[in-house]
Amino acid sequence: MEKTKLFIYWLTTLLVATGMTGSGLAQILQAKEMVDLIAPLGYPL
């Protein structure tokens, strides 16, 4: 695999993992923005 493709792969992986971690933490800590987003959908807090 070329170095460029390998770099793009790991950069994408890092960005996705960071986004998922941030979203998970917001749900665990019950951030107001996350509660406002989830509550109208009918999911329990």
Summary of the structure (lengths in Angstrom):
residues: 45
radius of gyration: 15.7
end to end distance: 44.4
largest distance: 46.4
contacts: 83
relative contact order: 0.09
helix: 80%
strand: 0%
